[in-house]
Each structure stands twice: as C-alpha cells, then as structure tokens.
Amino acid sequence: MTPQPDAPETPTGAAQRRGPFRPGDRVQLTDPRGRLHTITLAAGAAFHTHRGFFSHDDILGMPEGSVVTTTSGVEYLALRPLLSDYTLSMPRGAAVVYPKDAGQIVAMADIYPGARVVEAGVGSGALTLSLLRAVGDGGSVRSIERREDFADIARANVELLFGGPHPAWDLSVGDLSDVLPTVAEPGTVDRVVLDMLAPWENLEAVATALAPGGVLVCYVATTTQLSRLAEDLREDGRYTEPEAWETMVRGWHLEGLAVRPQHRMVGHTGFLLTARRMADGVQAPVRRRRPSKGAYPVDAEWSPEELGERPVSDKKVRRVRRDVTQALDGQGGQDAGHEVDAALQVDGPSTDTRADGPPVGDDM
Ligand SMILES: C[S@@+](CC[C@H](N)C(=O)[O-])C[C@H]1O[C@@H](n2cnc3c(N)ncnc32)[C@H](O)[C@@H]1O
C-alpha cells in the first residue's frame, strides 16, 4: 500500500513490526507440536533445545513466516508475535487484561485516535498497550499505578513492544484519587479505564476529570464487585445508567470433518461495566425498573427470598402433610420416612434459587 501523500511519519512502533528480521526483534517460534517459544534476536546468539540448536544468524534478514531448522532437523516457524501473543507471553507482576477483554474495552469505550484516556491500575501494562495503539501518537494515555514495582514492569513491557518510550504515554506512581487531580484538569478526560479491586472508591475523582459524555469503563473479576460498583454509580448521580456484560471466547478445532468447539476454554476473566458522565448539574432521567423482590436487602443477612428462593406457602405444606399422612395410613406405616420425602418432591421443591425462572418441578 502506498501511504497517503500527507500521511504523518511512521507511527510509533510500526517500523518494528515490518520488514525482514533484525537484531533486537522478538520472534515467536512454533514447533511441530504447536508449542510456542519467544526469543529476542541477537547476532551470534543461538537457540538451544533438547533436539539440537540453530543460530539466530539463520533467521536474521529472513522475512516473517520463514522456517528455521535445528541441527537435529526439527523445524520452527518464525513470526513476530501479534499484540495478543505479546500480551500473554510478556513478564507480569499482576494479572493482565486478556486480549479478548482489551478488544472489548477499546471498542465499547470508544477509544479513538487522539482520545485523552486515563487508566488505573496499570499492573503489568497489558491493557496500556491496547490503549496506546488505539489513541495513537496524537492521543494521550495517562496511566496511574500505586505500586512502583508494577509500574517498572509495565514501563519495560511498553518500551519493548514499541521499541522505546511512546510519545502519548505518561506513567505516574500513586493512588488514582491523589494523582488524577494533579495530571488532568477537571472536565478534560475523554475516557477512564479502571482495572482495580475497588473502583467505586474513585468515582469522585473520575467524575471530576471526565468531560461531559466521557466514558468510564471498569473491569472487575467478581459479581459482588460488579454489584457494588453499579449501585455506587447510581447513587453518585453524575453517571448514566451502568451497563455490564462479559464475553466468552471459545476456540474451534479444525480437522477435516471434525470441526467442533475446542474442549478447553478460558471460562472466566472478568466483567465489564460502562457508564457515561452526565453534564454538570443534570440528573440522569430515572429509569423505570421493577427490581425483583429481595434485590436490595435491608440487612446483611441474606434470606432465602433475597437469594431468589420461592417460599412455600403454609397452605401447600398443610396439603402435602395431609397427603403423606393419608398415604402412610394406607400403607400401614412401612417406610414412612421414605414416603414423606417422595411426596414432598413430587409436589415441587421449594429450593430453586433461580430468581428469574420457574421452580424446578412446576408444570410448565
Ligand atoms: C489487575 S492489576 C491491573 C492489570 C492491568 N490492567 C494489565 O492489563 O496488566 C490491578 C492494579 O491496580 C493497582 N491499583 C489498585 N488500586 C489502585 C488505585 N487506587 N490507584 C492506582 N492503582 C491501583 C494495583 O496495584 C494493581 O497493580
């Protein structure tokens, strides 16, 4: 493709991803069993395996997608890792945002070239890479991490991917609520991305920094975090109604006619939630909702009803009791305990905890 005549100079990191292999390139090697090894090319160095070795010089100067053979005849396919490969193989201190979620964050928070984005915590910097890719050299990603050791890991990961510091990136060490007011003027941030244990503790600082219409996207691991976050956002009043979702990605096995889902998958990573900043002084219109009974418990002890369990009426229990007693009288008292259990089951249990569905055993 010919670049547009007025296109800006090569964006940061793009040159490292093209052309023949050069010293300093990270290369992903795939062996005949599909196992991956990542090496950094250096003139004169060698890649050793228990089945021979090859010299890095054999790869240097070759195009991506070449095959290199060890002294014992084992072939390795050589490619530069994609961002998703790099993210999953890079050194990490904290758990990383998986590529499937990073993609969702970029798309659903509408992170665009030139956007001003704030991110916390940074952890190992996995999400930072996707954010920087999305905003480009003309945008800005201000990343805030409270742990200096994690910040150092993230900085190294970013610089390794982009081949040096990224012009759009600024990393601060400290707590988000302390640092954010010092790095962003009120109402100037387009997008805020929070990946931390207690994002609800920072809603005040985030609301101050976000521009009207700005997007907050949070990544949390558990339903309890999700619930707390949604309720605190509603209570704050400066955000639109939160929306939450998760994604599950299932790979497929492709072999002739044996085309089927893979047996293994990553079953859970996290939940995503977005909300947008209202204009100052404007209240979001109250959503008409009919919360299910028990959705908002008044005390800390969760009763069966609050967990969605259907109570059994006294009338029903009296009827079951009468029926089993009659059955017992007719049987002469044998196996009484067994009969009682069976009769209760036939008439429908009271222990279905699905809030939205009918009790198990009900006639449909
Ligand atoms: C799961 S990690 C983030 C992973 C990161 N998104 C990635 O993709 O590599 C969560 C991080 O948030 C940091 N953190 C938690 N609360 C924070 C806060 N209030 N301000 C700044 N950083 C915070 C933690 O130190 C931790 O490194």
The ligand as an SDF file (V2000), in Angstrom:
LIG
                    3D

 27 29  0  0  0  0  0  0  0  0999 V2000
   -5.1500   -6.3980   37.9400 C   0  0  0  0  0  0  0  0  0  0  0  0
   -3.9530   -5.1870   38.0160 S   0  0  0  0  0  0  0  0  0  0  0  0
   -4.1060   -4.3030   36.5170 C   0  0  0  0  0  0  0  0  0  0  0  0
   -3.6680   -5.0960   35.3210 C   0  0  0  0  0  0  0  0  0  0  0  0
   -3.5300   -4.2930   34.0620 C   0  0  0  0  0  0  0  0  0  0  0  0
   -4.7920   -3.6890   33.6580 N   0  0  0  0  0  0  0  0  0  0  0  0
   -2.9480   -5.1080   32.9240 C   0  0  0  0  0  0  0  0  0  0  0  0
   -3.6580   -5.3400   31.9380 O   0  0  0  0  0  0  0  0  0  0  0  0
   -1.8070   -5.5300   33.0210 O   0  0  0  0  0  0  0  0  0  0  0  0
   -4.6190   -4.0700   39.1890 C   0  0  0  0  0  0  0  0  0  0  0  0
   -3.6310   -2.9880   39.5750 C   0  0  0  0  0  0  0  0  0  0  0  0
   -4.3080   -1.9050   40.1450 O   0  0  0  0  0  0  0  0  0  0  0  0
   -3.4470   -1.3000   41.0820 C   0  0  0  0  0  0  0  0  0  0  0  0
   -4.3280   -0.4380   41.9150 N   0  0  0  0  0  0  0  0  0  0  0  0
   -5.3270   -0.8440   42.7330 C   0  0  0  0  0  0  0  0  0  0  0  0
   -5.9460    0.2240   43.2650 N   0  0  0  0  0  0  0  0  0  0  0  0
   -5.3250    1.3300   42.7760 C   0  0  0  0  0  0  0  0  0  0  0  0
   -5.5380    2.7220   42.9450 C   0  0  0  0  0  0  0  0  0  0  0  0
   -6.4940    3.1950   43.7480 N   0  0  0  0  0  0  0  0  0  0  0  0
   -4.7220    3.5750   42.2810 N   0  0  0  0  0  0  0  0  0  0  0  0
   -3.7390    3.1220   41.4700 C   0  0  0  0  0  0  0  0  0  0  0  0
   -3.5070    1.7970   41.2550 N   0  0  0  0  0  0  0  0  0  0  0  0
   -4.2940    0.9100   41.9040 C   0  0  0  0  0  0  0  0  0  0  0  0
   -2.7920   -2.4920   41.7650 C   0  0  0  0  0  0  0  0  0  0  0  0
   -1.5780   -2.1400   42.3920 O   0  0  0  0  0  0  0  0  0  0  0  0
   -2.5910   -3.4290   40.5740 C   0  0  0  0  0  0  0  0  0  0  0  0
   -1.3190   -3.2890   40.0110 O   0  0  0  0  0  0  0  0  0  0  0  0
  1  2  1  0
  2  3  1  0
  2 10  1  0
  3  4  1  0
  4  5  1  0
  5  6  1  0
  5  7  1  0
  7  8  2  0
  7  9  1  0
 10 11  1  0
 11 12  1  0
 11 26  1  0
 12 13  1  0
 13 14  1  0
 13 24  1  0
 14 15  1  0
 14 23  1  0
 15 16  2  0
 16 17  1  0
 17 18  1  0
 17 23  2  0
 18 19  1  0
 18 20  2  0
 20 21  1  0
 21 22  2  0
 22 23  1  0
 24 25  1  0
 24 26  1  0
 26 27  1  0
M  CHG  2   2   1   9  -1
M  END
$$$$
